[in-house]
Amino acid sequence: MEKEVLIKEISGHVGTLKLNRPDRGNSLTLSMLAELHLVLTEWAENDSVRCVVITGNSEKAFSSGYDISAIPTELSPEAAELLKTGNPLTLALDTVKNFPFPVIAMMNGYCFGAALNLAVCCDIRIGADHIKAGMPPAKLGIVYHPEGLSQFIEVVGMAKTREIFFTGRTYQGKEVQEMGLVDHLVPADSLSETVYAMADEISKNAPLSLKGTKKILNMIGKYFLIGSEYLSDAQKLITEAFNSDDLKIGRAAFIEKRNPVFTGK
């Protein structure tokens, strides 16, 4: 029997989703992201689940990010078109961000790349004090998508978003909180208690108030989205990077755990 890549639990009015690939750092896959979207869509159909906790099924990792071996080094015309219309990653991120009730990221270990973007799409982020986090696109030769950048700007601001993406640094412990990537940092042995105490507190509040407030906050958050007149230019930059030698160099260096030497081509 195939292992369940996403564990679903409901207790009272609190739902939990556990990224379940502990042997691979809970890295995100297309099937996991699609399942996350489907479960949240189902839970959104009624008011039974009034707070969601997303976490990794491991003490060491929330998630290492999108499975690096699955990133294509070239784009077919069909893949390029898919990037314009959406894919399982952006679909999952949008579903988390637009879930009608609050979502908490319980960051129980390292959190990188698309997984950090997933956490940023949650309403509240609570992390263990041993956490490590970062966004490595610049080290891989990738131009990150505009909506993802906007989601970071909404949470941490423009200046910190620039630093996070330009340096590709790994932030540790208190640095993660100082960069605004977590709201609360607590000892690892009290993380679950802290998260579920807040989730329980939220879930007992008035459903219409929770849903209405989140919807209005998301309306305000649209201020940070790139204007439609610039989307075409942004897509060209993303496609150029996907078709570059630098992406191949960056991916190979990442897999081989060495520093890449980029050519800018």
N, C-alpha and C positions, 0 to 999 in steps of 0.2 A: 504494500500500500504506500502510495506516494505521501511524503511528509507534507503536512499542512504548512504553507509558507506564511500564513497570517492566522494567528490564533484569535478567536473572537470570544469575549466573555461579557456577560451582563449581570450586574449585581444592583438590585434596586433600580434607580434611574441613571446609573453610571455604566457606560459601556467601555470596554478595554479592547484595544487592538495591539497585538504583540507581533512585531516583525520577527519571523521565525526562520532564520538561517544562521544559527549561532556558529556553525562550522565555517561560515564565510563572512563573519562579522556582521550578520544580518543585512548584507548588501541587498539593495533593491533590484528586483527583476520585473519584467513586463507582467508576469502572472501575478506577482505580489501587488503591484500597483493597480492592476485591473481589479483584483479582489478587494483591495482597500476601497476603491471607488464604488464597487457594487454593494459592499456592506454598508458604507455610510449612506448611500442612496436609499437603501432599504430602511435604515434606522431613521432617516429624515422624513419618512412617510407618516410618522405619527409622533406624539410627544412623549413616548415611553422613555427613550434615552435622552436625558437632558444635560448630560455632560459626557464627553468622550476623553479617554486617556490613551495616548499613543506612546508605545515604548518598545524597546528591543528585548527579545527573549534571551538575555545574557547579562551578566553582571559587568562585563567588560565593554559592551557596545550597544549604543542605541542603533546606529547603523554606520557602516563604512562608506555609504553612498551608493550611487548607481553602479551596478556590476561593470567594472571598467572593461572587461573582455567583450561586453556586448555593444560598446560604442563603435559604430562603423567608421572606417577611415575614408570612405568615399560616399558621396550621396548620389543615388540614382534619381532620375526625374521624379519617380513615385515617392521616394523618401523625402525629397525636397518639398514636394507638395504636401506630404503628411506633416512636415514641420510647420507649414503655414496654417493648416487646419486643426492641428492638435495631435497629441500622442499620449500614450498611457501615463507618462510622467506628469505632463501639464494637466491632464485630466484629473489625476489623483490629487495634485496640489490644489487645483481649483475646487475640488469636492471637499477637501479639508477646510479650506479657507471659507467656503460658502455653506458649510454645514450649519443648519439653523441654530444650533446650540453651541455653547463654548467648548473648545477643544484644548486639552492640556498636553504638552509634550513632556513626558517624563524621561529626561535624558540621562540614562543610567550608565553612560560610558562614552567612548569617543563617537563623534558625529561629524561627518564630512560630506562635502559636495551636495548632491541632490537631497541627501538625508537632512542636512542642515537647512536647506531650503524648505523641506517638509516641516521641520520644527518651526521655522519662521512663519509658516502659514498657519500654525496653531495660534490660539489666542493668548496662551500663557505658556511659558517655558520654565521648568524647574529642573535643575541639574544636580548630579552628584558632584562633590568637591574634587574628584579626581578627573573630571571631564576634560577631553581634548576636542577642539573643533576648528574647522577651517574650510575655506573654499579654494580648491586647487585648479580651477580652469586655466589660469595663466601659466601654470606649470605643465599643463597638458596640451596647450595650443588651441584651446576652445574659447570662442566668444560666447558668453552666457546670454541667454534669451532675455529680451527686454522686460517681460512680466516678472521674471525671477529677480532681476535687479531692482525693479520697482518694489517688490515685496520686502527685500532687504532695506531699501531706503525708508519704507513705511515704518519698519521696526527699529532700525538703529541709526537712521539719518544718512544724509548724503556723504558727509566726510568719512564716517566710519565704514560705509559701504565701499568707498573708493579704496581705503586702506586694505580692507579685507580681501578685495578682488585683485588689486594691483600687486600686493605682496604675496598672496597665496599662503600666508603664514599659518602655522598651527598654533592656536592659542590654548593655554592650559589653565585649569583651575580658575583662580580669581580673574585672570585676564579675560576669560570668556564672558564673565559678568561685566567687567569694565567695558568691553566692546558692545554690550547691550544684547548679546546673543542668548543670554538666560536672564530671567527676572529674579530668580532666587537660586542660591547655591547652598546646598545642605550636605551634611555628612552622608556618605553612601548608605550607612545602616539605618538612616531615618528618612531616606528619600521616598520610599513607597508610602510610609505613614503620612508624611507631609503632603504628598500629592493627593492621596485619596481623602484626606481630611478636607482639602480644598474642594475636590471634586464633589464630595458629599454635601458640603456647604452650598456650592453652586446649584447642585441638582434639586435642592429643597426650596430654591427661590421660585418666584412666579414665572411660569413658562412664557407667557406673553411678554413679560418684561425682558427676559433673557433673549428671546428671539427678536423682539423689536429693537433692543439696544444693539445687538450684534449686526442686524441688517443695516441700521443707520451708520454704525461705525464703518462697515464695509463700503457704504456709499461714500463716506468721507474719504476712505482710503483710495478710492478711484482717482483722487486728485494726483496721486503719485504715478499713474499709468502714463506711458508714452503716448503722444498724440498720434492719431491714425495716419496723419500725413508723413510720419517718419517711419512707420512700420516696414515699408518696402525697403528703405535704405538699411534698416537694422537687419532685415532678413538677408540682404546681400552680404553684409559683413559676417553673419553667422555661417552662411553657405561657403564663403571664401575660406574661412578658417577650417571648416569640415573637409574641404578639398585640398588642404595644404599639406606639404611635407612635414610641417611642424607638428601637426596632430599625430602623424605616424611616429615621429621622433619622441614626442611627449608620452604617448601611450606605451611605447616600448620601454622607455626609461622608467616609467612608473612600475610596470610589471617586473622589470629587472632590478628595481630598487637602486637606481643610480641617478645622478644629475643629468638632465637633458642638455644638449648643446643645440640651440635653435638656430635656424638659418634665416628666418623671416620670409620663407617662400612656401 
